[in-house]
Amino acid sequence: MTVNINGLDIVSADSRNYPERPMKYGVIVYQGALTIYNFNPEEGSEIKVYAQNISLGRKHAPVIGSGIFISGFNDEAGKIFIEKLTTNEIYSNGMIPTGQPNLITGAVFIAYGVYAKEIISNGAITTYGTNDMVLDVWGTVDHWITKKKIMSFGPSGIGFVNFGHVKTFKAEDSIETYGMGARGFNQYDGTIQDATFKSIKTVGDGSIGMQFSKPVGRITIQESVITEGSSGETLVKGIIKVLKADAISVLDGGILEELNILGDLVTKGEDVVAYHVNGGLVKAMYLKGKIMVHGKKSRAVLVEKNGKTDLSELKEYI
């Protein structure tokens, strides 16, 4: 089967009541205003997708539930192949109660069983609710570029969370999150080979700028990573945890081949760390700007729990 879409504008929708929802990583996901879901597990079942110029919701009047939701039956069956997906402005709100640990949405959600060759996000993408991911990948994406702001305004919202396999990702505008535990970028499973971010800013207790717990390739931040917050609760793989609003966090299992920060690392909160290698490994680290920490008990650099990092650019902060 082939699905061709061009010029679709969904002004309003509520997709929360559909019972078919994928589950993985301790969470289940609402379907979206635009849903392409291969629910056929038989061998050879596949859907090919060409979807261009997709717009969802309006500013301050988002669609309810996820935005674009594309899923296979599971990791092994009911495949979907996205040849090309292009989006304009997308606004979504899952309307999930605060404190709910196992329910999420995504403004653009590429779930399991999906292989996307190319995604181009031409317009701003914004979420407003609790546990609303802006960009979320469980599947495989070859190339993804975002040209406007990626923004989240709810607790435990994440600008871009990757559990899948991404070859290249580039954010040409900023990623900004506002809310307790609302992080900029997370790599919790899978990998990403080459990712470039213009800048990341988080505002809220527990709102980490970037966190890694799996191996990745080259990560480049063209400007700065800025966090404003201290400790706070946030959703991590279906569990509510307390995290600190570190700018860069590399956990056990996280391995970065190369980390390039062309601007600054800045924290504005108590007892947080700007560059925190907490059991992970950073093989090469380049810092063009400065590390600036504002807040009691906060530190510029902390390497602990057998973590290792290239310190050649960080000698003045140790």
N, C-alpha and C positions, 0 to 999 in steps of 0.2 A: 504494500500500500504506500502511496505517496500523498503527502499533504502539502499543498501550496497555499500560502497566505501572503497577501500583499496589501498594505494600507489598512490594517485593522485598528480601530479605535474603540475601546470599551470604556465608556464613561463611568459606569457604576456596575458593581456585581458583589454578590456575597456567596462565597464558595465553601463556607464552613460546614455545611450539613451533608456533604457527600461522604459516604461511609468508607470508600476505598482510599486508604492513606498508607503510604510507605512507612516502614519502621526500620530504623537502624541507629546505631550509636546511642541507644537509650532514649530515642525520641521518635515521635510520629509527626507527620507533616500534613498540614491542610493542603488540599488542592487549590488551584488558582483561578483567577478570572479567565485566563487562557490556559486550558489544560490539554495536554497531549499525553495520553496514558495508555501504554500497550499492556493490557491486562490479560493477554493470551500467552500462557507459558509453553505452548507447543513449539517443538523444534522447528526452526526456520521462520518463525513469526517475527516480522520486522516492519517498522514504519520509517519511511524516509521523509524528512521535513525540510522544506524551504519556507522560511517565515521572515518577511521583511516589513519594515516600517510599522512596528507594533507600538501602540500607545495605550496606557492603562491609567484610569483614574485622573484626578486633577489635584493640583496643589491644595492641601488642606481638605480635600474631599476624595480620599483614596478608595480604591476597591478594597473589599473586606475579604480576608483570607490571604492566600499567596497571590502574587501577581502572575508571572509566567511560570507554570509548573510543567515540567517535562520529565516523564519517568517511564522506565521499563518495568517488566513484571518483577524482576529482581536482578542481581548481578549477572546471572547466567542465562536468563531466558526472557523472551518478550522484548527484544532489542529496539532501540530507536537510534537512527542515524540522522544527525542534523548537518545538512550540507552548509547552510548559512542561516544565521539568525541575526537580524538587525532590529534595534529598538529605538524608539524615541523616548519621551518622558514616561516614567513609570512611578506611580504612587500607590503604596499598599499599607494596610494595617490589619494584622491578624486578630485584633481585639481579644488577645489572650490575657486572662487574669494574671496580675503580678504574683509571682511566687509559684506559678505552675511549672514544674520541672521537666515535663516530658512531652511538651507540645510546642512546635515551632512553625514558622512560615518563612517564605523567602520571596523577595520582590522578583528575583530571577533565580529559579531553583532548578538546577540540572541534577536530577536524582540518579539512582543506580540504573544500570542497563542502558545508559545513554552515552553515545559518542558524538561529540560536536566538533566539526572541522573548524568552523569560524563563527565567532560571536562579536558583533560590533554594537556597542551601546552608545548611540549618538546623543541621547538626551540624558538629563539628570535622572537618577534613580534614588527614591526616598522611601523609607519605612518610618512608621509612627508608633508602633506598639511594642509591648513586651515580647521578648523572644523572636523578634522579627529580624531575620538575616536580610541584608540587602542583596548580596551575591553569595550563593551557596552551591558548591559542587560536590556531588558524591560519585559522579561518573568520570568521563574522560573528555578533556577539552584540548584541542591542539593550539588554538590561538584565540585570545580574548583581549579586546581593547575597549576601554571606557573613555569617552571624550569629555564628559561633564562630571559634576560632583556626585559622589556616592555618599549619602547621608542617612543616618539613623537617629531617631528621636525617642527611643524607648529603652527601658532597662533590659540588659542582656541582649541587646541588638549588636550585630557584628557587621562591619562594612563588607568584608570578604572573608568567608570561612571555607577552607578547602580540606575535604576528606578524600578527594579523588586524585586524578592524575592530570596535571596541567602542564603543557609544554611551555607556552609563553603567555604572559599576562602583562598588560601595560595600562596603568591608570594615568591619563593625561591631565586630570584635575584631581583635587584633593579628596581624600576619604575623611569624613568627619562623623563622629558619634557623640551623642549627648544622652546621658542616662547612666545610672548605676550599673556597673559591670558591662558596659557597652564598649566592645573592643574594636580596634581598627582592622587587624588581620590576624587570623589564626591558621596554623597548619597542624592539624591534629591526627591526620592519617594520610596515606597516599604520599604524593610529592608534587613539587612544582619546580620545573627546570630553570626558568629564567623569568623573574618578576621585577617590574619597574613601577615604582609608585612616585607620584609627584610629591605628595606630603600626606602625613597622617596626623590628625588631631582628635584626642578623646577628652571629654569633659564628664567626670563622674567618678565616684569612689569605686575602686576595683576595675577601672577601665584601662586595661593594658593597651599600649600602642600596637605592638606586634609580639606574638608568641609562637614558638616553634617547639614541637615535640616529636617531629619526624624529619628524616633527611630531606634537604632541598638543595638546589643548585646555587645560582647566583641571585642575590636579592639586592636591589638598588633603590635607594630613596634619594630623589633628585633634590629635594629641599630638606625639611625637618620632620622629626617625630616629636610631638608635643603632647604630654598628658597633664591633665589638671584634676587631681584627686588623690585620695589615700587608699585605705582598705575598704572593701565593700563586697557584697554578695553578687554572684553571677552564676549563670548556667553553664556548666561544662559537661558535655556528653550525658545529659539527662540527670545531672546531680548539681544541686546548688552548693557552690563552694565560696569561700572567702579568698579573694585575691587582692594583691596590691597593684596600684596603677603604675607599674614599671613602664618605661618607654620601650625597651627591647628585653624580652624574656626568652631564654633558650633553656628548655627543660631537658631532663634525662631522656635520651632518644632523639633529641633534636640535633641535627648536624647541618651546618651551613658551609658549603664549599667556599662561598665568597659573600661578604656583606660590605656594601658600599654605601656610606652615608655622606652625601655631598653637602648637606646643611648641618643643622645642630640636633643634638638630643637634649630635650628640655623636659623637666618634671616640675610640677607645682603642687606639692602635697607632702604630708608628713610621712616619714618612714617608708619611702619608696626608693627604687634604684633606677637610674637612667639606663645603664647597660648591665644586665643581670644574666650571667651564665650560670645557671642553676642545675648543674649536672650534664649539660650539653656540650657541644663542641663547635667552635667557629674556627675554621682552618685559616681563613684570610679575612682581615677586617681593615677597612680603610675609612678614616674619618677626616673629612675636609674642614668641617666647622668645629664647634665647641660642644662640650658637655656642660649644661647648666642645671643645677638643682636648687630648688627654692622650697624650703620646708625643714622642720626639725627632724633630726635623725635620718635624713635622706642622704644617699650616697651616689656618687657619680658612677663608680664601677664596683661590682661585687662578683667574684668568681668563687663558687662553693660546690660542695657535694661532688667532688672529683671532676668538676667542669674544666674545660680547657678552651683557651682562645688565643688568637694572635694579639699580643699586647704592644706591638711596635708603635701603634698610633695613640696609645693610651697612657704612656709613661707618666705624663704630668698629672694624671688623675688617680694614680695608684698610691 
